Amino acid sequence: MSYCFEDSRRLTGPNLYFAACGAVLDTAGLLPTPAQIDHWRDRVQQARSWLGWPRSDAIVARPHVRGAMLAIAAPVDQLFTATEVNEWAWQRACGRGEMHAPAHPAAGDEASARATLSRSSIAERQPALMALIAAAAARGLPLLWDDEELSIGAGAHGARWAMASLPQVAEVPWASLARVPVALVSGSNGKTTSVRLIAAMARAQGCFCGHSCTDGLFFDGRGEQGGDYSGPAGARSVLRDSRVQAAVLETARGGILRRGLAIDEADVALVTNVSADHFGEYGIDTLADLADVKLTLARALRPGAHIVVNADDAVLRERALKLDAPVAWFAFDAAQARQFAADAPSCGLRERRVVLTLAGIEHDLGDIDAMPLTLAGAARYNIHNLLGAALAAALLGVGIGHIRAVMASFGREHADNPGRLQHFHVEGIDVLLDYAHNPEGLGGLLELARRRFPGRRLGLVLGQAGNRGDDDIRALADVAVAAQPAFIVLKDIDGMLRGRAPGAVPALLQAQLLARGYAGERVSTHLPEFEAAQAAWARARTGDVLVLPIHARTAREAVLAWLDGRSTARS
């Protein structure tokens, strides 16, 4: 059966559209007219009246170049029914009344549709869940839920139950439950490094800190589960661990758009930057769209809590200035960081010193060029990461002395920030290993290589995940050509083909390199990432600089072990 929408799903937390739960539908492939959107809204309101839902709840239509995203807020225990309401209302609006699948509301028969939706609503109701949500809110306690489990409180002060056996309100040990400090981190680049920095600062203060990121779940600095945990599932895993006294949660674009945020009780949020990446997915087509997604974190803040924003990012700055939440700013120039609100917390550089201003008091955090993560000041993007993380940690409640100490040492050991801007000097060759996964990230890495090692011959391993659009992949090749490496080794990203055939991305990169006049013996292809790194090493000679963006965790671990075994000196 052919439907007039591409995707219909639940939103299980604060999201791009509103701060509540609900459902969203994507009409991709069919551009709705204003009249159709009005009709859709009317039908949603009609269904809400049938079901006794609040008519004042949000309805948001968000057009994009291929259609529109249509989102409706709904009660927490009615989200599957909300997807049915959304689908029925949209099919009515787009004139597809002939469609009817068994057990779903009939688009062309209102009486039948009302009966079907009512049965769905009654079957889905969970009065015990709703009572617990209300009781937790009345006590100011965080509550997390998913299809399997509910928890109240967090970390060392939380309790959890299976959704199939929820307690009565009177059975909950309310006196033992409390919250823990929570930081959220998002952005196009620098998320994982910033998460690791804030977590290290919290640990320096004596907190047992849990953090989630694209590399896995970490507790007190030790990895306990590998994989990409930058979405809601990762956040819940950290916040439900009974050892955790503070949490730092990487919050990626995909999870925000698919399901929304896991929490609505964060103490601080940090957005590092935005750059062109993942355009065309979930109706996100511009940098302004992407900035709005990242700034969704503001919907998850406790009253009075700050969202920390990069003032040097023009698009992000413009969108952040429209937020209702308090904004704290960081920038290369301390004066730039303070110009938007003189009394707001800020962090920036003054004569190469890091200056953090909090509650009107300035704190000197040290010489930026002496901080290992900056590679003697050459890694400009890590300067940003340090500034943002320091400000976020201070707003999380970490003491200035602990922040200063971590900034002075973090990055000295490879274990501090694995896979992110690691420098090896091996047999006369300098190797920079990083995660650079989009054109801006790669451009920053190549700029660093040229600045830190001027005049040196450059070798590069180049690849991209298969879920990027063809134009995004070509843009990555253009960035590589601009750096004029002596040779490029093309690769797939292990486990990240995401619908493309093996070798398809390298072929697209090679075609773009050829179109830019970069071809011949300077380009080779080795699909597995580890083999690509070895092939680049085989082509390098003494004095070269190898730039290795390695993405898959297993490949990165193999490359790191190989480099560690060969390394004669490290920075």
N, C-alpha and C positions, 0 to 999 in steps of 0.2 A: 504494500500500500504506500502511495506517495503522499507525503505530508508537505505542508507549506511552511515548514520551519526546519532548521538544521539541528538545533540542540535545545533541550529543555531540562533544567536541573534545579536542585535545591541550592539555596544560599544559607549556610548554617551559622553565619555570624556576620558582624559588621562588614560591609562590602562597598564596592564602588558607588552603589546607588543610594544606599541609606544605612543607618546604624543598626537596623533590625535584621532578623532572619526573613526569609521569603523564598521566592522562586524567580528564575529569569529564563527567558526564551529568546533564541536568536533566529531571526527571519532570513538569514543569509540566503541570497539568491532571489529574494523578492523585496524590492524597495517599497515600503508602505507609504501611502499618501497621508497627508494630515487628516483627512476624513477617516481613513482606515484606523489611524491611531486613536482618534476620538471614539470611534465605534468600539475599538478594543477596550478602551478605558470604561466605556459604558457597560460593556458586557462583564468586565471584571467586577464592577460595582454591583451589577445585577446578581452575580453569583455570590458575592459577599453578603448581600441581603438575604439570599436564600439560606446561607450557612450561619448567619448571625455573627459574622466577623466585623470588626470596626471599619466603618466606611472611611474614617479619617486616615487609615494607614496609607503609606506612600505607594504611588504608582509612578514609575519612571520609564519614559521612552527615550532611548539613546541611539539616534541614527548613526550609521557608519557607511562606508563606501559600498558595501555589498548588501546592506539591509538595515536592520535595527535590532538592538537589544531591548527587550521589554521585561521590566522587573516589577514585581509586586511584593509588598511586605505581607507577612502572614504570621499567625500564631506558631510558636515553636513546635507544637504537636500537630500541626496541620500542613507540613511542608510538602509531603507527597500529594496531598489533595490540592495544594496551591499550584503544583505543576500541572495538574489536570485542569484546574480553573484557567490557568494561563493558556494552555493549548486549546481548550474549548473556545475561550474568548477570542483568541487570534484567528482560529479557523472560521468563526462567525464573521470577523471583521474582514477577512480576505476572501470571503465568498466561497468557502469550500465546505458548504453545508452537507454535501453528499457523503463526506467521510465519516465512518463510524467503525471503530474496532471494538470487539467484544470487551465488556467491563469498563469501557471508557465512555465519557459523556457524548451523546449524539449531537453533532454540530447542527443538524437540521431539525431537531425535535426538542424544544425547550422543556417540556414536561418530563420527558425521559432523561434529559441531561440533569435536571434538578434532582430527580430521584437518585440518579447514579452518583452525583457529587455528594448528596446527603449521606448515602450509604458509606462512601469513602471517608467522609469527615467523621462520622460516628465510629467507624472501625479504627480510625487513626488516633482518636483522642486518648490522652494519657493524663488523667487527672492527678495521679501521684507525682508525675514529673512537673506539672505546672505548679502544684502546691510547693514543691521543693524549690523551684525557681523563685517563686514569690517570697518564700521564707528566707532564702539566702540573700536576696536583694534587700529585704528589710533589715538584715543584720550586716549589710555592707560586705558580704563575703563573695569571692569569685566562685563561679560554677562553670564547669566544663561538661559537655555532653557530646556523645556521638552515638552511633547505632548500637554499640555494644556496652557502653559504660557511662556512668555519671560520677563526677567528683565534685566535692565542695571544699573550699579552702584550697591551699596549694602547697606543694612540696612537703617539707617537714611538718606542716600544719594542715594537711589535707586528709580527707577520707574518701573512699571510692566504693561504688556498688555496681553490680551488673544491672543493666537496664531492665532485665527480666525479673529482677527481685529488688525493686526500689523500696527504701524504708518509708515509714510514715514520718511526718515532720517531727513528732515527739520522740522518735527513736534516734534521731541524729545527735551525735555528741557535740552540740554547738559550741560549748565552752572551750573545747580543745582545738577548734578550727580557726585559722587565720590566713592571711595572705602573705606572700613573700614579694620582695622587690622584683619587678619585671621590666626588661628593656626589649623593644622590638627594633629590628634593623632591616631596612630595605634600600634599594637603589639598583642601578644597572651594573655598576662595577664597585668593588671594594667591600661588598657585604660581609663576606666570610672573614676577611682580615679585620674589619671593624668589630665583628662579633667576638673574635678571638681576643682582641685588645680589651674590650670592655669586660669580658669574662676574666681575663688575667688581672685586671684592676680590682674586680670584686674579690677574687681569690687572695690578692695581696692584703686585702682588709680582713681576711680570716673567714670569709663566707665559703661554704661548700656551694659552688656555682655549677649549675647545669647549663649547657648551651647546645643548641641545635643549629645545623648549617648544611650546606650542600655535601659536606664530607661525612656527616653522620651525627650521632648523639654522643655528647661528651659530658662527663661528670668529674668535677674536680680536676679538669685538664686531661683526663684520660678517655680515649675513645672506647666506647662499649658497644656501638652498633654502627657499621658502615652503611653508606648509601646516602641518597639525597633526602634529607629531613628538613628542608626549608619551607615546608607547608604546614597546614594545621595539625597533621598527625604528629609531626616532630615537636611542635609546641606542646601538644597535650602530653606527649611522652615525658618531656622534661618536667612539666608542671605537676605531673602525677607521681614523680619519683619521691619517695619519702625521705631521701637524704638532702634534697635541694633546699638551700636557704636563700638563693637568688637565682634568677633565670635570665639568660640572654638568648633571644630567639630570632634567627634569620627568617625573613618573611618575604618570599619571592613572589614575583608577579603572577605566576601561574596559579598558585594556591589562592591568592586574593581573588582572582577572576573566576576560578572554578567554584570555590565554595565560600569565599570570604575569610575573615580572620577567626581564629579559634577563641580569642579572648576579647573582653571589652574593659579590662582593668589594668592596663599597663601604666607604669610610673614615668616612662620616657620612651620616645620613639626617635629614631635616627633615619634620615634619608640621605644617602651619600651623593647621588647624582642621577641624571637620566641621560641615556644615549640611545640612538636609533638601533633597536633590536626587537625581534619578535613582532614586527609590524604585520598586521593582517590577521592576527589571532584574537579571538574573542572581541572583535570589533574595535581593536586598538590600532589606529592608523597614523598617529602623529606623536611628536614628542610631548605636546600638551596633554594628549590622552594618557600617555605613559606616566607623565608626572602626576596626573590625577589618581592613577592606580596606586603609585607609590605613596602618595599622601593620604590614601585611605587609612593609613596607620593612625592618623589623627582621630578617627572615629573610635579607636580602641583605648583612648587615654582616660585616666581618672580625671575628675574635675580639677582644673588648675595645673595639670601636668603639661610639660612642654614637648613639642615636636622639634627636633634639632635638624636644621636644614642648611644645605650648602649654598651660601650667598653668592658664590662665584659661578653657579650654574644659572644662567639667565632664565631659562624656561621654568626650572624648578622654583626659582625665586619668585617669578611672576605669579605662579599658581599658589604658592604657599602664602603670599600676602593676602589671599582671599579667604584663608581658613578662619574659622571661628576659634580654634584652639590657640593657646599661647605658642609663639614660635621663638626658639633660640637659634642664633645664627653662628656659623663658622665660615671663615674665609682666609685666604692667604694674608690679606692685609687686615690687621686687627681693627683699623678704623672702618673698613668696609663692613666688617662683621657687626659693628655697633651702630651703623648709621640708620638702620630701619627702626630701631627702638632702643633709645639710649639706656633704658632701665632693664632691657632684656638680657638674660645670660648670653655670653658670646665667647668665642675663642678665635684667635688669629695670631699672626706674626707681627712683631715690631722689632726691627733691626735683627732679624733672624732668631729672636727669642719667642717662645710660645707664651702668649699672654691669655689667661682665662679670667673672665670677669663674671662673678657670681654674687648676687645680692649687693651690687655696687662696689665690691672689693676686687681688686686686681691681684692675680696670683701668677708669678713667673714659674713656668713649668720646665724651663731649660732651653738650651741651644738646639735648635732643630737639626742643624748639620751634624751634631754629635749623637743623634738618636739612630741606632743601627738600622731601623726599618727604612730610613731615607737614603741609605747608601751615600752618606756624606752630602745629603741635600739634593742629590740628582733625581731621586724618585719622587717627582712632584705629586703623583697621585697618592703615594703613601703619606706625604705631608698632610694632604686632605684627610686621609683615613685617621691619622693621629689626632688632628684637630677635632674632628667630629666625635671620635671615640672618647677623648678626654672630656669634652663638654657633656656628652651623654652620661658618662660614668659619674661625673660630678652631680648631675641632676638625679641620678639613681641613688645618690647618697654615699658614694665612695669618697674617702678623705683625699684632700689635695696631695698629701705626702705620698700616699699609695699610688695615685695617678702619676705623679712625677717619677717615682721609682720605676714603674713599669715602662714608661716612655723612654727612660734612659737605658733600658736593657732589652726590651722586646725586639726580637729579630736577630739577636746575637747568636742564638742557637737555631739550627735548622728545624728543630722540633717545635719551636714557637709558632711557626706559620707555614706548615708544609704545603708545598705546591703553589705558594704565592711568593713571587719575587725572591727566589732563592739563588744565590750566587755561588758557583763553584769555580775554582781554578784548578784545572786538571791537565797535567802534562803540557803546560804552556798555552792551554786554550781556556778562555773564560766562557762559562756557561751560565745563562740566565734562564731559569725555569719558572714559569708562571702559568696562571689559569686563563690569561687574556682570551676572551671568548666572543668578542664582538669587535667591530672596526675601531671604536674608540679605545677599547682596552688594548688591542694590538698596537694601535698608533702610539699610545702612551708607553708601551713596553719598548717599541723600536726607537722612540725618541730618547728614552732613558739609555738604551744601548749606545746610541750615537753620542750622547752627552758624556756618559761615563767612560767610554772607550773611543775617543775621537780618532778618526783616521784608520781605524782597524777594519779589516775585511769581515763581512757579516754573513752568517749562514742562518737559515730560517726553516723551521718545520711549520707547515700551514695546513689547517683543516677547519671544518665547521660542522656543527650538528645538522642533521638532515631536516629538522623542522623549521629551519630558516628559509625564507623565500629566496628565489634565484637572484633577485637584485641585492639582497643582503649578502649573499655569498660572493657576488661579483664585487661588492664594495670592499669586502675583506681582501680580495686579490688586489684591488686598487691601492689599499693602504700598504700592502706588502711591496708593490712596485715602487711606490714613492720613497721607500727606504733604500732601494737599490742594493739588495743583498747580492752577494756573489753567487749564491745558489739557494734554491728552495726545494725542500722535500715535501711533497704533498701526501696527505694521510686521510683516512677515515677517522672518526672518533669512536673508539670501541664502545659498543652498546648504545650508541646515539645515532644510528642511521635513521630511525623514526620515520619509516615509510619509504625511504629511498633505497635503491639497490646499492650493494657494495661497489664502491668506486665512482658513484654518480657525482658526489660532491667534489672529489678531486678532479674529475673530468670537467666540471663546470668552472672550477678555479683555473685549471690549465687553459681552457678556452679564453678566459678573461685575461690571463697573463699574456697569452699569445696576441690578443687584440691590442694589448698595451705595449707590444714589442718586446716582451720578455719571454724568451723561449729557448729552444735548443738544449744544449747540454746543461744549461743552468737549472733545468727543471727535471725532477725525477719523482716517481710515485712509489710509495711503500705503504700499503693500506693499514696494517696494524700500527698503533702509535709507538710501541716500543721499537719495532723494526724501523720506523721512520726516524726515530731519534738515533738509533745505531747507524743508519745510513748517513745521516747528517754528520755524525762524528767521523765516519770513515772518510768523508770528503773534506773535513776541516784540516787545517795545518797550524803549526805553531804560530801564535799571535792572533788567531781568529777569535771572533766572538760568536758563539752559537746561541740563538734565541729559540727556546723550546716551549711553546705553549702546549702543555700536556693536560688533557681534560679528564679522561676516565680514571677513576681512582686506582684501579688495578694497574693500569699502564704507568701512572705517576709513581706508584710504589716501586714498580720494577725499575723505572728510570732512576729514581732516587737511590735505590740500593746499588745499582750499577755505578752511578756517579760517586757514591760514598766509598765504594770499593776502590775507585781509581784516584780519588781526590788527594792532591798533595798539599793543598793549602786552601783555606776557606776564609771568606770575609764575613 
